[in-house]
Amino acid sequence: MKKLLLLVSLTWIMVSCQQQKETAHTDFSSYDAYLSNEVKEGRLIGVQGLVYQDGQLVYDKSYGLRDKEAGDSMKGNELYFIQSMTKPIVSTALMTLYDEGKFQLDDPVSKYLPEFSAPLVVNDPTKGSSSGTHPAPTPITIRQLLSHTAGMTHGIAPIAYDKEIWNATILNPNIKTLGDRVTELSKHPLMWDPGVKWNYSFSPDVVGRLVEVISGKNLAAYLQEKIFDPLQMKETGYNLTPEQQKRVMVVYGFNPDSTLRKMEPQPSMSGNTIFSGVNALFSTAKDYLTFATMLLNKGELNGKRILKSETVDLMITDQTGGIKFRLDTTSQYVKLGNGIVTDSLGTLNLEPGYQFGLGLAIVQDPAKARRTAATKGEFFWSGANATFFFVNPSKKLIGLFMTQVASVGNPNPYGF
């Protein structure tokens, strides 16, 4: 995953630069040279980097082209299809309802979504549902949904059961809304018993559906009212205006020879009706910086409180219950980025050194996580088109890296 390895490298560089000198005097020349060289060598078409520390935007540079075919240069106001960076935003939305006392983290999901009242679990994920099922020994909880420990899968691992889920949920032409997708998902067995394994999954779609059912509003409307409007995130949403569409960066993908090509189809920019919790938002770097700054400030920004301080603390504290690695140690791991690896069993698990809170990954041991410039407690996430953000609370530091290069080997570039 050349793209994802690049992401991590860039993050290390940003953090290291901030450690070396006082913010006002930080020399970003080496970072500038790195980004411009990636574009010059054709490994990126266009890229934007932002660094924010101690209440100041100390770095904001763009290089290359927004659209290679049209010859349009990057201007710093591009919108990006942020893929899985949707997940932290939707998790935050559900936690606003937690702050209002509308649910408890250990409530069974079936209390609000009865279709999950009797979950089954597939016996052998590598063989698919034909291997048979068994009843889940415990209910799925909301905490498990938010921490990817509910036993669900994502449909992207190279095994039979993941392919079944992908076909039933993403490629199903009858699905028109988030409610449709979650209802369909509930008809299929879990990949693992709830609470026994961390597995990157479709659970944020169920999180988004919970927002809809508990609030009585569709997810797009709720995000607008509770997060985007209060934070003045005017360039973030599921559907874009004609003017915004002109600023969307084109998504590219790697050819076998490592050159880049324009991906087809490009993400749909209007008329979208599936308001996914997994991957469907567009945003700008500065809008997402606003969201990240709210988290750094423990739920508040510019006099607008989105979350209680203690709720943000919950989100950036390990919520997996001490689940141990259960990867198949007889097979070679395939690194997918974000600290995620997969194996022959189709497990999408965290590498050593990381933990997971509620919608966010956490650096628990920088040495094991190979983030030597990071500190314990840094939290982060990314998207499959090579968008990435991290927040380092102890240094009051935020970094964002934004481009549009689809994941290598993903048969559909818009589902990670």
C-alpha atoms as one frame of an Amber mdcrd trajectory, in Angstrom:
protein
   0.000   0.000   0.000   2.376   2.659  -1.280  -0.138   5.441  -0.713  -0.790
   4.535   2.899   2.880   4.141   3.744   3.393   7.630   2.323   0.674   8.941
   4.593   2.373   7.630   7.707   5.745   8.969   6.585   4.316  12.432   6.066
   2.730  12.369   9.493   6.033  11.468  11.135   7.686  14.353   9.295   5.074
  16.862  10.423   5.269  15.777  14.054   9.067  15.687  14.040   9.230  19.213
  12.614   7.016  20.475  15.400   9.177  18.829  18.050  12.415  20.363  16.877
  11.747  24.089  17.341   9.292  26.578  18.719   6.200  26.876  16.540   6.843
  30.436  15.379  10.279  29.500  14.072   9.631  26.023  12.690  11.363  25.444
   9.371   9.075  23.517   7.016  11.463  23.641   4.057  12.181  19.905   4.161
   8.461  19.135   4.247   7.867  21.548   1.357  10.593  19.826  -0.628   9.150
  16.401   0.114   5.624  17.283  -0.998   6.738  19.105  -4.126   9.022  16.215
  -5.062   6.195  13.680  -4.688   4.231  15.712  -7.226   7.244  16.241  -9.485
   7.997  12.501  -9.547   4.366  11.669 -10.371   3.600   9.830  -7.150   0.922
  12.414  -6.356  -1.117  14.612  -8.688  -1.922  17.218  -6.052  -1.554  17.469
  -2.286  -2.338  19.800   0.616  -0.743  19.808   4.059  -1.871  21.680   7.175
  -0.266  21.959  10.609  -1.977  23.691  13.529  -0.371  24.246  16.932  -1.080
  26.365  19.987  -4.104  27.952  18.378  -2.357  28.917  15.155  -2.322  27.570
  11.616   1.452  27.376  11.163   1.579  25.544   7.849  -0.818  25.487   4.872
   0.645  24.583   1.492  -0.705  22.977  -1.670   1.217  21.524  -4.606   0.319
  20.114  -7.990  -2.992  19.822  -9.774  -6.586  19.443  -8.661  -7.427  17.959
 -12.061  -4.549  16.752 -14.227  -6.687  16.300 -17.331  -8.048  19.860 -17.136
  -4.736  21.345 -16.019  -6.337  22.986 -12.960  -3.827  23.779 -10.216  -4.362
  23.316  -6.473  -5.523  26.520  -4.775  -5.950  25.393  -1.165  -9.754  25.464
  -1.210 -10.302  22.026  -2.740 -12.991  19.654  -1.547 -12.038  16.021  -1.006
 -14.075  12.832  -0.887 -12.881  11.978   2.614 -13.983   8.336   2.716 -13.455
   6.907   6.216 -12.739  10.300   7.748 -16.553  10.386   7.713 -16.508   7.887
  10.587 -15.206  10.185  13.372 -17.758  12.846  12.433 -20.687  10.411  12.547
 -19.404   8.900  15.798 -19.332  12.419  17.235 -22.932  12.921  16.122 -24.074
   9.872  18.066 -22.149  11.025  21.125 -24.058  14.329  21.107 -27.158  12.228
  21.744 -25.276  10.427  24.511 -24.652  13.823  26.097 -28.406  14.437  25.984
 -29.039  11.208  27.892 -30.787   9.527  24.961 -28.891   6.226  25.363 -26.180
   4.462  27.353 -23.065   3.001  25.754 -23.837  -0.519  26.941 -27.431  -0.463
  25.745 -28.177  -3.270  23.289 -28.475  -1.974  19.751 -31.756  -3.888  19.462
 -33.350  -1.466  21.943 -33.384   1.086  19.114 -33.024  -1.164  16.051 -35.138
  -4.308  16.686 -33.805  -5.954  13.528 -30.607  -6.708  15.508 -32.474  -8.495
  18.326 -31.287 -12.029  17.531 -27.926 -11.820  15.745 -26.350 -14.911  14.254
 -22.627 -15.494  13.699 -21.106 -17.236  10.686 -19.202 -20.411  11.603 -16.314
 -19.978   9.152 -15.820 -16.574   7.511 -13.400 -17.989   4.951 -16.159 -20.264
   3.605 -18.981 -17.767   3.915 -22.543 -18.280   5.094 -22.605 -21.757   3.562
 -20.530 -22.877   6.568 -23.566 -22.383   8.803 -24.271 -20.065  11.720 -24.686
 -20.061  15.482 -26.554 -17.635  17.762 -24.463 -14.785  19.134 -23.873 -15.476
  22.852 -24.418 -11.823  23.798 -26.261  -8.842  22.286 -24.465  -6.177  20.261
 -23.961  -2.986  22.286 -23.603   0.608  21.132 -20.115   0.745  22.670 -19.130
  -2.191  20.474 -20.433  -0.452  17.351 -18.400   2.668  18.106 -15.238   0.676
  18.883 -15.419  -1.862  16.005 -15.868  -4.784  18.408 -19.465  -5.668  17.453
 -18.426  -8.677  15.362 -19.197  -7.020  12.030 -16.989  -6.893   8.955 -16.299
  -4.295   6.270 -16.635  -6.312   3.081 -13.078  -5.556   1.939 -11.100  -8.567
   3.191 -10.249 -11.187   0.521 -12.474 -13.963   1.882 -15.844 -15.440   0.924
 -17.925 -13.885   3.680 -16.643 -10.356   3.093 -17.532 -10.671  -0.577 -21.065
 -11.696   0.384 -21.462  -8.637   2.612 -20.028  -6.300  -0.035 -22.401  -7.604
  -2.690 -25.409  -7.420  -0.372 -24.793  -3.898   0.920 -22.620  -1.838  -1.428
 -23.476  -3.390  -4.795 -27.182  -3.901  -4.072 -29.181  -1.641  -6.459 -32.277
  -1.831  -4.245 -30.619   0.096  -1.423 -31.609   3.771  -1.614 -31.167   5.023
   1.963 -29.045   4.379   5.019 -32.042   2.660   6.588 -32.209   0.275   3.625
 -28.527  -0.580   3.973 -28.664  -1.207   7.713 -31.808  -3.326   7.366 -30.036
  -5.441   4.751 -26.939  -5.681   6.946 -29.061  -6.968   9.844 -30.205  -9.916
   7.712 -26.665 -11.280   7.508 -24.743 -13.021  10.281 -21.890 -11.388  12.127
 -18.334 -12.375  11.327 -17.374 -12.862  14.997 -19.116 -13.090  18.364 -19.741
  -9.573  19.747 -17.006  -8.261  22.007 -14.327 -10.867  21.305 -12.368  -9.289
  18.467 -11.506  -5.866  17.051 -12.432  -5.909  13.382 -12.671  -2.846  11.143
 -16.248  -2.861   9.921 -19.473  -1.396   8.563 -20.578  -0.597  12.116 -20.466
   3.213  11.557 -23.411   2.789   9.192 -25.344   1.316  12.108 -24.061   4.203
  14.234 -25.457   6.617  11.654 -28.769   4.792  11.605 -28.952   5.043  15.391
 -28.548   8.805  15.035 -31.516   8.826  12.653 -33.785   6.659  14.788 -32.973
   8.311  18.121 -33.105  11.889  16.786 -35.948  11.433  14.308 -33.909  13.169
  11.575 -31.934  11.829   8.648 -28.194  11.741   9.220 -27.396  14.567   6.802
 -29.839  16.920   8.522 -28.606  15.985  11.984 -24.953  16.540  11.080 -25.847
  19.905   9.590 -27.762  21.044  12.665 -25.541  19.689  15.431 -22.022  19.852
  13.959 -21.612  21.662  10.636 -23.725  24.765  11.344 -22.425  25.402  14.888
 -18.810  24.967  13.730 -19.355  26.933  10.505 -18.236  23.932   8.430 -19.851
  25.289   5.281 -17.926  23.042   2.882 -18.755  19.636   4.380 -21.664  17.433
   3.327 -23.009  14.535   1.292 -24.187  16.681  -1.635 -22.409  19.689  -3.122
 -23.504  22.903  -4.794 -22.509  23.458  -8.448 -19.808  25.901  -7.309 -18.380
  23.394  -4.824 -18.347  20.649  -7.449 -15.917  22.736  -9.511 -13.431  22.586
  -6.620 -13.548  18.837  -5.930 -10.186  17.148  -6.409 -10.226  14.312  -8.934
  -9.599  10.817  -7.523  -6.658   8.940  -9.033  -5.462   5.363  -8.671  -2.251
   3.462  -9.249  -1.582   1.500 -12.431   0.447  -1.734 -12.136   3.566   0.255
 -13.085   2.897   2.728 -10.227   1.827   5.556 -12.522  -1.457   7.291 -11.707
  -4.687   7.215 -13.693  -8.040   8.929 -13.228 -10.458   6.579 -11.483 -13.832
   5.784 -12.995 -16.422   6.359 -11.793 -15.642   9.465  -9.756 -17.611   9.951
  -6.518 -21.164  11.195  -7.004 -21.346  14.842  -5.908 -25.114  15.421  -5.950
 -28.356  13.501  -5.677 -26.923  11.202  -3.004 -29.546   9.643  -0.731 -27.502
   7.050   1.200 -26.123   9.207   4.010 -23.508   6.719   5.105 -21.680   6.706
   8.412 -18.837   4.827   6.763 -17.508   6.912   3.912 -19.713   9.373   2.021
 -18.822  12.926   3.110 -16.963  15.608   1.170 -14.952  18.238   3.030 -12.097
  20.721   2.745  -8.858  20.592   4.712  -9.808  23.701   6.684 -13.305  22.433
   7.475 -11.859  19.189   8.787  -9.272  21.149  10.750 -12.188  22.938  12.407
 -13.688  19.591  13.427 -10.325  18.324  14.713  -9.751  21.548  16.650 -13.091
  21.065  18.392 -11.877  17.637  19.543  -8.513  19.072  20.640 -10.439  21.664
  22.684 -12.414  18.899  24.412 -15.655  19.474  22.523 -15.807  23.268  22.174
 -14.786  25.838  19.580 -15.483  29.560  19.279 -18.045  29.490  22.045 -19.965
  26.558  20.550 -19.954  23.361  22.591 -20.530  20.222  20.535 -19.623  17.624
  23.174 -19.012  17.595  26.895 -15.323  17.507  27.829 -15.723  14.166  29.581
 -17.393  12.723  26.479 -14.370  13.582  24.342 -12.237  11.883  26.997 -14.344
   8.740  26.548 -13.868   8.869  22.789 -10.072   9.031  23.050  -9.772   6.330
  25.724  -9.485   2.649  24.812 -12.967   1.102  24.645 -12.090  -2.367  23.366
 -12.106  -4.005  26.783  -8.552  -5.280  26.517  -9.241  -7.465  23.490  -6.069
  -9.288  22.486  -4.831  -9.849  18.959  -6.432 -12.869  17.386  -4.809 -12.836
  13.997  -3.926 -16.078  12.254  -0.230 -16.205  13.110   0.454 -18.851  10.458
  -0.161 -16.407   7.613   1.646 -13.297   6.460  -0.044 -10.064   7.413  -0.984
  -7.557   4.731  -0.692  -3.964   5.910  -3.645  -1.767   4.957  -2.478   1.448
   6.625  -3.973   3.228   9.663  -2.253   0.617  11.819  -4.577  -2.040  10.344
  -3.417  -5.433   9.093  -5.304  -8.387   7.639  -4.571 -12.117   7.504  -5.872
 -15.297   5.861  -8.917 -15.322   8.160 -10.001 -11.922   6.875  -9.454 -10.241
  10.231  -8.935  -6.480   9.940  -7.111  -5.844  13.194  -4.959  -3.192  14.830
  -1.207  -3.607  14.955   0.614  -3.480  18.307   0.963  -0.023  19.774  -2.566
   1.128  18.931  -5.884   1.141  20.761  -9.354   2.192  19.692 -11.775   4.510
  21.451 -15.187   5.590  20.178 -14.726   6.355  16.489 -11.013   7.158  16.791
  -7.729   5.217  16.866  -5.249   6.024  19.648  -1.462   5.714  19.897  -0.889
   3.701  23.063   2.813   2.833  22.628   4.668   5.018  20.084   7.624   2.627
  19.852   5.490  -0.418  19.045   3.356   1.672  16.697   6.544   2.844  14.951
   5.518   6.462  15.550   8.609   7.506  17.450   7.810  11.210  17.002   4.319
  10.746  18.449   3.309  10.625  22.088   0.939   8.368  23.964  -2.628   9.578
  23.610  -2.340  10.953  20.083  -5.499  10.065  18.146  -6.133   9.879  14.434
  -7.919   8.413  11.443  -7.724   8.464   7.655  -9.651   7.756   4.470  -9.031
   5.381   1.589  -8.266   8.204  -0.832  -5.213   9.172   1.231  -6.711  11.780
   3.511  -5.338  11.726   7.043  -5.551  13.671  10.293  -4.053  13.350  13.748
  -4.466  15.261  16.998  -1.721  15.346  19.636  -3.332  16.751  22.807  -0.108
  17.042  24.808   1.492  19.241  22.137  -1.737  21.026  21.184  -0.921  19.918
  17.661  -3.041  18.887  14.663  -1.808  17.658  11.297  -3.781  17.061   8.094
  -2.640  15.548   4.833  -5.089  15.677   1.927  -4.900  14.217  -1.550  -7.030
  11.823  -3.649  -5.317   8.526  -4.443  -7.528   5.452  -4.115  -6.395   2.391
  -2.191  -4.313  -0.086  -4.141  -6.065  -3.385  -4.740  -9.507  -2.193  -3.667
 -11.942  -3.340  -6.391 -14.250  -0.440  -5.550 -12.306   2.657  -4.471 -15.208
   4.167  -2.546 -15.881   1.695   0.232 -13.013   1.675   2.728
